[in-house]
Amino acid sequence: MALTLKILGIGQFANTTTEYTLAVASKTKGVLVQSISLTNTTASIATVLGIWVKVADTTKPGTFLQRLISPQNFNIAPNAQIVIENDITLGQTENSSIFTGNLIPDSLVAKLSVLTAGGGLGVDYVVCGMERDV
């Protein structure tokens, strides 16, 4: 089974509290997230509400469980960067308590509070890790 080092997610948070998907496991590969880099490109403090692992709830089909993997409400100074180095596995979860073959990929999601005044574009993110054939 081959391991592939790669960027699992790349993008930018806008000035909103929208939930952003940082990385998603595919239905044919397992994923190991090794680092999450967040860079505040603004001239003011940005507050990250949190980063969660999101998986399908096998007891309630169509719903999800989210578990926090970062501090809540942490600040990133203006024009600064933080790197979270946590090994997090993402795979697939069955969508019901009995196997139906309907697998839902796990994901890594985050929310950012509205940035304070000061200009800039937002917070850039890069998620790095590995994929493995399953």
VOTITI-46573 format. One record per residue: residue in three letters; chain; x, y, z of N, C-alpha, C, O in turn. Coordinates in steps of 0.2 Angstrom, whole numbers, always signed. Example, Ala and Ser with C-alpha at 12.3 -4.5 7.8 and 13.67 -1.06 7.14 Angstrom:
// VOTITI-46573
   rest   kette    n_xx    n_yy    n_zz   ca_xx   ca_yy   ca_zz    c_xx    c_yy    c_zz    o_xx    o_yy    o_zz
    ala       A     +66     -28     +39     +62     -22     +39     +66     -16     +39     +71     -17     +42
    ser       A     +64     -11     +35     +68      -5     +36     +64      +0     +39     +67      +6     +40
This chain:
// VOTITI-46573
   rest   kette    n_xx    n_yy    n_zz   ca_xx   ca_yy   ca_zz    c_xx    c_yy    c_zz    o_xx    o_yy    o_zz
    met       A      +4      -6      +0      +0      +0      +0      +4      +6      +0      +9      +7      +4
    ala       A      +3     +10      -5      +8     +16      -6      +6     +22      -1      +0     +23      +0
    leu       A     +11     +25      +1     +10     +32      +5     +12     +37      +1     +17     +37      -3
    thr       A      +7     +43      +0      +9     +48      -4      +9     +55      +1      +4     +56      +4
    leu       A     +14     +58      +1     +15     +64      +5     +11     +70      +0     +13     +70      -6
    lys       A      +7     +74      +3      +4     +79      -1      +1     +84      +3      +0     +84      +9
    ile       A      -1     +90      +0      -5     +95      +3     -12     +93      +3     -15     +91      -3
    leu       A     -15     +92      +8     -22     +89      +9     -28     +94      +8     -33     +93      +6
    gly       A     -26    +101      +9     -30    +106      +9     -27    +113      +9     -21    +113     +12
    ile       A     -29    +117      +5     -26    +124      +4     -31    +129      +3     -36    +128      -1
    gly       A     -31    +135      +6     -36    +140      +5     -36    +146      +9     -31    +147     +12
    gln       A     -41    +149     +10     -41    +155     +14     -48    +156     +17     -53    +155     +14
    phe       A     -48    +158     +24     -54    +160     +27     -56    +167     +25     -52    +171     +25
    ala       A     -63    +168     +24     -65    +175     +23     -67    +178     +29     -67    +174     +35
    asn       A     -70    +184     +29     -72    +187     +36     -79    +185     +38     -84    +189     +37
    thr       A     -79    +179     +40     -86    +176     +41     -85    +170     +46     -80    +168     +48
    thr       A     -91    +168     +49     -91    +162     +54     -93    +156     +50     -95    +151     +53
    thr       A     -93    +156     +43     -94    +150     +39     -90    +144     +41     -84    +145     +43
    glu       A     -92    +138     +42     -88    +132     +43     -84    +130     +36     -87    +129     +31
    tyr       A     -78    +130     +37     -73    +129     +31     -71    +121     +32     -69    +119     +37
    thr       A     -71    +118     +26     -68    +111     +26     -61    +112     +24     -59    +114     +19
    leu       A     -57    +110     +29     -49    +110     +27     -46    +104     +24     -42    +105     +20
    ala       A     -49     +98     +25     -47     +92     +22     -52     +87     +22     -56     +87     +27
    val       A     -53     +82     +18     -58     +77     +17     -54     +70     +15     -50     +70     +11
    ala       A     -56     +65     +18     -54     +58     +16     -58     +56     +10     -64     +58      +9
    ser       A     -54     +53      +5     -58     +51      +0     -61     +44      +1     -59     +41      +6
    lys       A     -65     +41      -3     -68     +34      -2     -63     +29      -3     -65     +23      -2
    thr       A     -57     +30      -6     -53     +25      -8     -46     +26      -4     -41     +22      -5
    lys       A     -45     +31      +0     -39     +32      +3     -40     +34     +10     -45     +38     +12
    gly       A     -36     +32     +15     -35     +34     +21     -31     +40     +22     -26     +41     +18
    val       A     -32     +45     +26     -28     +51     +27     -25     +52     +34     -28     +51     +39
    leu       A     -19     +54     +34     -16     +56     +40     -14     +63     +40      -9     +65     +36
    val       A     -17     +68     +43     -16     +75     +44     -10     +76     +49     -10     +73     +54
    gln       A      -4     +79     +46      +1     +80     +51      +2     +87     +53      +5     +88     +59
    ser       A      +0     +92     +49      +1     +99     +51      -4    +103     +48      -6    +102     +42
    ile       A      -6    +108     +52     -11    +113     +50      -8    +120     +51      -6    +122     +56
    ser       A      -6    +124     +45      -3    +130     +46      -8    +135     +45     -12    +135     +39
    leu       A      -9    +140     +49     -14    +146     +49     -10    +152     +49      -6    +154     +53
    thr       A     -10    +156     +43      -7    +163     +43     -11    +168     +42     -15    +169     +38
    asn       A     -11    +173     +47     -15    +179     +47     -12    +184     +43      -7    +187     +44
    thr       A     -15    +186     +37     -13    +190     +32     -15    +197     +33     -14    +202     +29
    thr       A     -19    +199     +39     -22    +205     +40     -17    +209     +45     -13    +207     +48
    ala       A     -19    +215     +46     -16    +220     +51     -19    +220     +57     -18    +224     +61
    ser       A     -24    +215     +59     -27    +215     +65     -28    +208     +67     -26    +203     +64
    ile       A     -30    +207     +74     -30    +200     +77     -36    +196     +73     -41    +199     +72
    ala       A     -34    +190     +72     -40    +185     +69     -41    +180     +75     -36    +178     +78
    thr       A     -47    +178     +76     -49    +173     +81     -52    +167     +78     -56    +167     +74
    val       A     -48    +161     +79     -51    +155     +76     -55    +152     +82     -53    +151     +87
    leu       A     -61    +151     +80     -66    +148     +85     -65    +141     +86     -66    +139     +92
    gly       A     -62    +137     +82     -60    +130     +83     -59    +126     +77     -61    +128     +71
    ile       A     -55    +121     +77     -54    +116     +72     -57    +109     +75     -55    +107     +80
    trp       A     -61    +106     +71     -65    +100     +73     -64     +94     +68     -63     +95     +62
    val       A     -64     +88     +70     -64     +82     +66     -72     +81     +65     -75     +81     +70
    lys       A     -74     +79     +59     -81     +78     +58     -82     +71     +55     -80     +70     +50
    val       A     -86     +67     +58     -88     +60     +56     -95     +59     +56     -99     +62     +60
    ala       A     -97     +54     +52    -104     +52     +52    -106     +49     +58    -102     +45     +61
    asp       A    -112     +51     +61    -115     +47     +67    -118     +41     +65    -123     +41     +62
    thr       A    -115     +35     +67    -118     +29     +65    -125     +27     +68    -129     +23     +66
    thr       A    -126     +31     +74    -133     +29     +77    -138     +34     +74    -144     +32     +76
    lys       A    -137     +39     +71    -142     +44     +68    -140     +45     +61    -137     +50     +59
    pro       A    -142     +41     +56    -140     +42     +49    -142     +49     +47    -147     +52     +48
    gly       A    -137     +52     +43    -138     +59     +40    -136     +64     +45    -136     +70     +43
    thr       A    -133     +62     +51    -130     +67     +56    -123     +66     +57    -120     +61     +55
    phe       A    -120     +71     +60    -112     +71     +60    -111     +72     +68    -114     +75     +71
    leu       A    -105     +69     +70    -102     +71     +76     -96     +75     +75     -92     +74     +70
    gln       A     -95     +80     +79     -89     +84     +78     -85     +84     +85     -88     +85     +90
    arg       A     -79     +83     +84     -74     +84     +90     -69     +89     +90     -65     +88     +85
    leu       A     -68     +93     +94     -63     +98     +94     -56     +95     +95     -55     +91     +99
    ile       A     -52     +98     +91     -45     +96     +91     -40    +101     +92     -34    +100     +91
    ser       A     -42    +107     +93     -38    +113     +94     -41    +117    +100     -47    +115    +102
    pro       A     -37    +122    +103     -40    +126    +108     -46    +130    +105     -47    +131     +99
    gln       A     -51    +132    +109     -57    +136    +106     -55    +143    +107     -51    +145    +112
    asn       A     -57    +147    +102     -56    +155    +102     -49    +157    +103     -48    +161    +108
    phe       A     -45    +154     +99     -38    +156    +100     -36    +162     +95     -39    +162     +89
    asn       A     -32    +166     +97     -30    +172     +92     -24    +171     +89     -19    +168     +91
    ile       A     -24    +174     +82     -18    +174     +78     -16    +181     +78     -20    +185     +75
    ala       A     -10    +183     +80      -8    +190     +79      -8    +193     +72      -7    +189     +68
    pro       A      -8    +199     +71      -7    +202     +64      -1    +200     +61      +4    +200     +64
    asn       A      -2    +198     +55      +4    +195     +50      +8    +190     +54     +14    +190     +53
    ala       A      +5    +186     +58      +8    +180     +61      +6    +173     +59      +1    +173     +55
    gln       A      +9    +168     +61      +7    +161     +59      +8    +157     +65     +12    +158     +69
    ile       A      +3    +152     +65      +3    +147     +70      +3    +140     +66      +0    +139     +60
    val       A      +7    +135     +68      +7    +128     +65      +4    +123     +71      +7    +123     +76
    ile       A      -1    +120     +69      -3    +114     +74      -1    +108     +71      -2    +106     +65
    glu       A      +3    +104     +75      +6     +98     +73      +3     +92     +77      +5     +91     +83
    asn       A      -2     +89     +75      -6     +84     +78      -7     +79     +73     -10     +80     +67
    asp       A      -6     +73     +74      -7     +67     +69     -15     +66     +70     -17     +63     +75
    ile       A     -18     +67     +65     -26     +65     +65     -27     +61     +59     -25     +62     +53
    thr       A     -31     +55     +60     -32     +51     +55     -40     +52     +52     -44     +54     +56
    leu       A     -40     +52     +46     -47     +53     +43     -48     +47     +38     -44     +45     +35
    gly       A     -54     +44     +39     -56     +38     +35     -63     +39     +32     -65     +44     +30
    gln       A     -67     +33     +32     -74     +33     +30     -78     +30     +36     -75     +26     +40
    thr       A     -84     +33     +37     -88     +30     +42     -95     +28     +39     -97     +31     +34
    glu       A     -97     +22     +41    -103     +19     +38    -109     +24     +41    -109     +27     +46
    asn       A    -114     +25     +36    -119     +30     +37    -125     +27     +42    -130     +31     +43
    ser       A    -124     +21     +44    -130     +18     +48    -127     +13     +53    -121     +11     +52
    ser       A    -131     +10     +57    -128      +6     +62    -128      -1     +59    -124      -6     +62
    ile       A    -131      -3     +53    -130      -9     +50    -126      -7     +43    -128      -2     +40
    phe       A    -122     -11     +41    -118     -10     +35    -122     -10     +29    -125     -15     +27
    thr       A    -122      -4     +25    -126      -3     +19    -121      -2     +13    -123      -2      +7
    gly       A    -115      -1     +15    -110      +1      +9    -110      +8      +8    -106     +11      +4
    asn       A    -114     +12     +12    -114     +19     +11    -109     +23     +15    -111     +24     +21
    leu       A    -103     +24     +13     -98     +26     +17     -97     +34     +16     -98     +36     +11
    ile       A     -97     +37     +22     -96     +45     +22     -89     +47     +24     -87     +44     +29
    pro       A     -85     +50     +20     -79     +52     +21     -78     +57     +28     -82     +61     +28
    asp       A     -73     +56     +32     -72     +60     +38     -69     +67     +35     -66     +67     +29
    ser       A     -70     +72     +39     -67     +78     +36     -64     +82     +42     -66     +81     +48
    leu       A     -60     +87     +41     -57     +92     +46     -60     +99     +44     -60    +101     +39
    val       A     -64    +102     +49     -67    +108     +48     -65    +113     +53     -62    +112     +58
    ala       A     -66    +120     +51     -64    +125     +55     -68    +131     +55     -72    +132     +49
    lys       A     -69    +135     +60     -73    +141     +59     -68    +147     +62     -64    +146     +67
    leu       A     -69    +153     +59     -65    +159     +60     -70    +164     +62     -75    +165     +58
    ser       A     -69    +168     +67     -73    +173     +69     -72    +179     +64     -67    +179     +61
    val       A     -77    +184     +64     -76    +190     +60     -69    +194     +62     -68    +195     +68
    leu       A     -65    +195     +57     -59    +199     +59     -60    +206     +61     -65    +209     +59
    thr       A     -56    +208     +65     -57    +215     +67     -55    +220     +62     -51    +218     +57
    ala       A     -56    +226     +62     -54    +231     +57     -47    +231     +56     -43    +230     +61
    gly       A     -44    +233     +51     -37    +234     +50     -35    +232     +43     -29    +233     +41
    gly       A     -39    +229     +39     -38    +227     +32     -34    +221     +31     -33    +217     +36
    gly       A     -33    +219     +25     -30    +212     +24     -35    +208     +21     -41    +209     +20
    leu       A     -33    +202     +19     -37    +197     +15     -41    +192     +20     -46    +189     +18
    gly       A     -37    +190     +25     -40    +185     +29     -35    +180     +32     -29    +182     +33
    val       A     -36    +174     +33     -32    +169     +36     -31    +163     +31     -35    +160     +29
    asp       A     -24    +162     +29     -23    +157     +24     -22    +151     +28     -19    +151     +34
    tyr       A     -24    +145     +25     -22    +139     +28     -19    +134     +23     -21    +134     +17
    val       A     -15    +129     +26     -12    +124     +22     -12    +118     +27     -10    +118     +32
    val       A     -15    +112     +24     -15    +106     +28     -11    +101     +25     -12     +99     +19
    cys       A      -6     +98     +28      -1     +94     +25      -2     +87     +28      -3     +86     +34
    gly       A      +0     +82     +25      +0     +75     +27      +1     +70     +22      +5     +71     +17
    met       A      -2     +64     +23      -1     +58     +19      -8     +55     +17     -13     +55     +21
    glu       A      -8     +52     +11     -13     +47      +9     -11     +40      +9      -5     +39      +7
    arg       A     -15     +35     +10     -13     +28     +10     -19     +25      +6     -25     +26      +8
    asp       A     -18     +20      +2     -23     +16      -1     -26     +12      +4     -23      +9      +8
    val       A     -33     +11      +3     -36      +7      +8     -39      +0      +5     -42      -4      +8
